[in-house]
Amino acid sequence: MIDTEQQAEGVFAGRQITRIAAPPSGHRGPASTAQGRQSRDRVLAAAVELTTEAGIGRVRLAGIARRAGMSSGQVMHYFTSKEHILLEALAWQEEQEARHRRATLPAVTGVWRRLEQYVDLYMPTGPADPAWILWTQAWALAPHDTDVGEFLNELWLPWGKDLAAIVQDGIEDGTLSHQVSPGDFAVSFCALLDGFGILLLHQRPELPRERLIELAMANARAQLVPVPQPGAG
């Protein structure tokens, strides 16, 4: 009998999802009181709103503080820099999306429909998608900061595990090829979706969101459809 959990995790085996937080700063840690957490969340919500409205390049610490109804000094009680705020805002946004994804996917019947729903949830909703704008900013920081790279990997792991679980379900019910590694597919397919997502952010009119989702699903079918066996009727 296949060990479903082990097979679904694949390259994720042994990796534990810990509390999502920005890289250590050596300054003040996360808020430890309910009021402090509420204030901190107001800052993160303000950062996401301003990123969506104005773009990452126009977001300023003073503007975040003003939108949150706080002073810049109050904001800096919880964060060390604008970059720290934006990384934590990305984690905060990803937590919201993970809850929505894990409430939505189990209700979708059929592996292919569930996979298409996953792709729809993964792809940017449009050029102003706040999570994707924050991801692109964080990607730019990662090559020069190993803590940021590890932080982003931790943010991606829930996406990878959820996709690997979909593939494992399809393998077990015979819909998908048993020769596919769920973990390896999750890594390669999410990399493809990242590329398609960047194309969407570039606003190329010949590649609307619906077309990119179609291309992603065509790629998935090419990799995941069972290979006919010789002599099979």
MOBELCOR-V809536 format. One record per residue. RES is the residue in one small letter. PHI is phi in degrees with one decimal (none if undefined). NEAR is the number of other C-alpha atoms within 10 Angstrom. D_FIRST is the distance of its C-alpha to the first C-alpha in whole Angstrom. Layout:
BEGIN
res:RES phi:PHI near:NEAR d_first:D_FIRST
res:RES phi:PHI near:NEAR d_first:D_FIRST
END
This chain:
BEGIN
res:m phi:none near:3 d_first:0
res:i phi:-73.0 near:8 d_first:4
res:d phi:-79.7 near:7 d_first:6
res:t phi:-56.9 near:13 d_first:9
res:e phi:-63.0 near:13 d_first:12
res:q phi:-65.6 near:15 d_first:12
res:q phi:-66.4 near:18 d_first:11
res:a phi:-66.3 near:26 d_first:14
res:e phi:-74.8 near:24 d_first:16
res:g phi:53.9 near:19 d_first:16
res:v phi:-67.4 near:19 d_first:20
res:f phi:-92.2 near:19 d_first:20
res:a phi:-57.9 near:13 d_first:18
res:g phi:85.9 near:9 d_first:21
res:r phi:-91.5 near:10 d_first:23
res:q phi:-99.5 near:9 d_first:25
res:i phi:-81.7 near:10 d_first:27
res:t phi:-100.5 near:8 d_first:30
res:r phi:-60.2 near:9 d_first:33
res:i phi:-75.6 near:16 d_first:34
res:a phi:-153.1 near:19 d_first:38
res:a phi:-68.8 near:22 d_first:40
res:p phi:-54.7 near:17 d_first:41
res:p phi:-59.0 near:12 d_first:43
res:s phi:-113.9 near:12 d_first:46
res:g phi:77.6 near:7 d_first:48
res:h phi:-112.0 near:11 d_first:50
res:r phi:-77.2 near:12 d_first:49
res:g phi:-84.1 near:13 d_first:46
res:p phi:-59.7 near:14 d_first:44
res:a phi:-61.1 near:16 d_first:46
res:s phi:-106.7 near:8 d_first:46
res:t phi:-116.2 near:9 d_first:48
res:a phi:-60.7 near:9 d_first:47
res:q phi:-64.9 near:10 d_first:50
res:g phi:-63.8 near:14 d_first:49
res:r phi:-65.4 near:14 d_first:46
res:q phi:-64.8 near:12 d_first:47
res:s phi:-63.6 near:19 d_first:50
res:r phi:-62.8 near:23 d_first:47
res:d phi:-65.5 near:17 d_first:45
res:r phi:-62.7 near:19 d_first:49
res:v phi:-64.0 near:28 d_first:49
res:l phi:-65.6 near:23 d_first:46
res:a phi:-63.1 near:18 d_first:46
res:a phi:-62.9 near:20 d_first:50
res:a phi:-62.9 near:29 d_first:48
res:v phi:-64.6 near:26 d_first:46
res:e phi:-61.2 near:16 d_first:48
res:l phi:-68.0 near:19 d_first:51
res:t phi:-61.4 near:24 d_first:48
res:t phi:-66.6 near:19 d_first:48
res:e phi:-76.6 near:14 d_first:52
res:a phi:-112.3 near:11 d_first:53
res:g phi:92.0 near:16 d_first:51
res:i phi:-61.6 near:18 d_first:50
res:g phi:-69.1 near:8 d_first:53
res:r phi:-103.6 near:11 d_first:55
res:v phi:-79.6 near:19 d_first:53
res:r phi:-122.0 near:14 d_first:55
res:l phi:-56.4 near:20 d_first:55
res:a phi:-62.6 near:15 d_first:58
res:g phi:-67.0 near:17 d_first:57
res:i phi:-61.6 near:26 d_first:54
res:a phi:-61.8 near:20 d_first:56
res:r phi:-62.1 near:15 d_first:58
res:r phi:-64.0 near:17 d_first:55
res:a phi:-82.3 near:20 d_first:54
res:g phi:72.9 near:15 d_first:57
res:m phi:-133.0 near:16 d_first:57
res:s phi:-88.5 near:15 d_first:59
res:s phi:-60.8 near:15 d_first:58
res:g phi:-64.0 near:12 d_first:59
res:q phi:-64.6 near:14 d_first:56
res:v phi:-60.9 near:24 d_first:54
res:m phi:-72.7 near:16 d_first:54
res:h phi:-69.3 near:15 d_first:53
res:y phi:-106.9 near:20 d_first:50
res:f phi:-135.0 near:23 d_first:49
res:t phi:-103.0 near:15 d_first:51
res:s phi:-165.4 near:12 d_first:51
res:k phi:-62.9 near:17 d_first:51
res:e phi:-62.1 near:15 d_first:48
res:h phi:-61.6 near:17 d_first:46
res:i phi:-60.3 near:23 d_first:47
res:l phi:-67.1 near:25 d_first:45
res:l phi:-65.7 near:23 d_first:42
res:e phi:-67.7 near:23 d_first:42
res:a phi:-64.4 near:26 d_first:42
res:l phi:-62.0 near:28 d_first:39
res:a phi:-61.5 near:24 d_first:37
res:w phi:-62.0 near:18 d_first:39
res:q phi:-65.2 near:17 d_first:38
res:e phi:-66.1 near:18 d_first:34
res:e phi:-63.8 near:15 d_first:34
res:q phi:-63.5 near:11 d_first:35
res:e phi:-68.6 near:16 d_first:33
res:a phi:-64.0 near:16 d_first:30
res:r phi:-62.9 near:10 d_first:31
res:h phi:-64.7 near:12 d_first:32
res:r phi:-62.2 near:17 d_first:29
res:r phi:-78.8 near:12 d_first:26
res:a phi:-90.0 near:10 d_first:28
res:t phi:-89.6 near:14 d_first:29
res:l phi:-60.9 near:18 d_first:25
res:p phi:-62.6 near:11 d_first:23
res:a phi:-82.0 near:9 d_first:26
res:v phi:-91.7 near:14 d_first:26
res:t phi:-89.9 near:9 d_first:24
res:g phi:89.6 near:13 d_first:22
res:v phi:-61.6 near:18 d_first:21
res:w phi:-67.4 near:18 d_first:24
res:r phi:-66.7 near:12 d_first:26
res:r phi:-67.3 near:19 d_first:24
res:l phi:-65.2 near:19 d_first:24
res:e phi:-65.4 near:18 d_first:28
res:q phi:-64.7 near:16 d_first:29
res:y phi:-59.2 near:19 d_first:27
res:v phi:-60.6 near:20 d_first:30
res:d phi:-60.6 near:15 d_first:32
res:l phi:-72.3 near:16 d_first:32
res:y phi:-74.3 near:18 d_first:32
res:m phi:-68.6 near:21 d_first:35
res:p phi:-59.0 near:23 d_first:38
res:t phi:-72.8 near:16 d_first:40
res:g phi:174.0 near:15 d_first:43
res:p phi:-61.6 near:16 d_first:45
res:a phi:-101.7 near:15 d_first:46
res:d phi:-59.4 near:17 d_first:42
res:p phi:-63.9 near:23 d_first:43
res:a phi:-62.1 near:21 d_first:39
res:w phi:-69.3 near:22 d_first:40
res:i phi:-61.8 near:21 d_first:43
res:l phi:-67.1 near:23 d_first:42
res:w phi:-59.6 near:16 d_first:39
res:t phi:-63.3 near:12 d_first:42
res:q phi:-64.4 near:17 d_first:44
res:a phi:-67.4 near:19 d_first:41
res:w phi:-58.3 near:13 d_first:40
res:a phi:-67.7 near:12 d_first:44
res:l phi:-83.0 near:16 d_first:44
res:a phi:-59.9 near:15 d_first:41
res:p phi:-60.5 near:11 d_first:42
res:h phi:-108.6 near:10 d_first:45
res:d phi:-149.4 near:12 d_first:43
res:t phi:-65.4 near:12 d_first:40
res:d phi:-63.4 near:16 d_first:39
res:v phi:-65.1 near:20 d_first:39
res:g phi:-60.6 near:18 d_first:37
res:e phi:-66.9 near:14 d_first:34
res:f phi:-59.6 near:20 d_first:35
res:l phi:-68.5 near:22 d_first:34
res:n phi:-62.0 near:12 d_first:31
res:e phi:-65.6 near:19 d_first:30
res:l phi:-66.8 near:21 d_first:31
res:w phi:-78.5 near:14 d_first:29
res:l phi:-53.2 near:18 d_first:26
res:p phi:-60.7 near:17 d_first:25
res:w phi:-61.3 near:19 d_first:26
res:g phi:-63.0 near:25 d_first:23
res:k phi:-65.9 near:22 d_first:21
res:d phi:-65.2 near:19 d_first:21
res:l phi:-69.5 near:24 d_first:21
res:a phi:-60.4 near:26 d_first:18
res:a phi:-66.7 near:21 d_first:16
res:i phi:-62.0 near:21 d_first:18
res:v phi:-64.0 near:28 d_first:17
res:q phi:-62.5 near:28 d_first:13
res:d phi:-59.8 near:17 d_first:14
res:g phi:-67.2 near:21 d_first:15
res:i phi:-66.4 near:23 d_first:13
res:e phi:-71.5 near:13 d_first:10
res:d phi:-93.4 near:10 d_first:13
res:g phi:85.5 near:12 d_first:14
res:t phi:-74.4 near:17 d_first:17
res:l phi:-115.0 near:21 d_first:17
res:s phi:-64.4 near:18 d_first:16
res:h phi:-74.3 near:18 d_first:13
res:q phi:-82.9 near:12 d_first:16
res:v phi:-83.5 near:16 d_first:17
res:s phi:-89.9 near:19 d_first:16
res:p phi:-55.4 near:26 d_first:17
res:g phi:-66.7 near:24 d_first:19
res:d phi:-64.7 near:16 d_first:21
res:f phi:-62.3 near:20 d_first:21
res:a phi:-59.6 near:26 d_first:22
res:v phi:-64.0 near:19 d_first:25
res:s phi:-69.8 near:12 d_first:27
res:f phi:-71.1 near:20 d_first:27
res:c phi:-66.8 near:19 d_first:28
res:a phi:-63.7 near:12 d_first:31
res:l phi:-61.5 near:13 d_first:32
res:l phi:-63.0 near:19 d_first:32
res:d phi:-60.9 near:16 d_first:34
res:g phi:-63.7 near:13 d_first:36
res:f phi:-64.0 near:20 d_first:37
res:g phi:-62.1 near:21 d_first:38
res:i phi:-65.7 near:16 d_first:40
res:l phi:-59.6 near:18 d_first:42
res:l phi:-66.3 near:20 d_first:42
res:l phi:-63.6 near:18 d_first:44
res:h phi:-75.8 near:12 d_first:46
res:q phi:58.3 near:13 d_first:47
res:r phi:-83.3 near:10 d_first:47
res:p phi:-62.4 near:9 d_first:48
res:e phi:-79.3 near:8 d_first:47
res:l phi:-128.9 near:15 d_first:43
res:p phi:-68.2 near:13 d_first:43
res:r phi:-55.6 near:22 d_first:40
res:e phi:-61.3 near:10 d_first:39
res:r phi:-68.1 near:11 d_first:39
res:l phi:-65.2 near:20 d_first:37
res:i phi:-65.6 near:21 d_first:34
res:e phi:-60.0 near:13 d_first:34
res:l phi:-64.8 near:15 d_first:34
res:a phi:-63.7 near:19 d_first:31
res:m phi:-68.8 near:17 d_first:29
res:a phi:-63.3 near:12 d_first:30
res:n phi:-63.8 near:13 d_first:29
res:a phi:-62.5 near:16 d_first:26
res:r phi:-64.5 near:13 d_first:25
res:a phi:-63.7 near:11 d_first:27
res:q phi:-88.2 near:16 d_first:24
res:l phi:-106.8 near:21 d_first:21
res:v phi:-68.0 near:17 d_first:22
res:p phi:-57.9 near:16 d_first:19
res:v phi:-80.6 near:12 d_first:21
res:p phi:-59.2 near:9 d_first:23
res:q phi:-85.1 near:7 d_first:22
res:p phi:-56.0 near:6 d_first:25
res:g phi:83.2 near:5 d_first:26
res:a phi:-72.7 near:5 d_first:24
res:g phi:-81.1 near:5 d_first:26
END
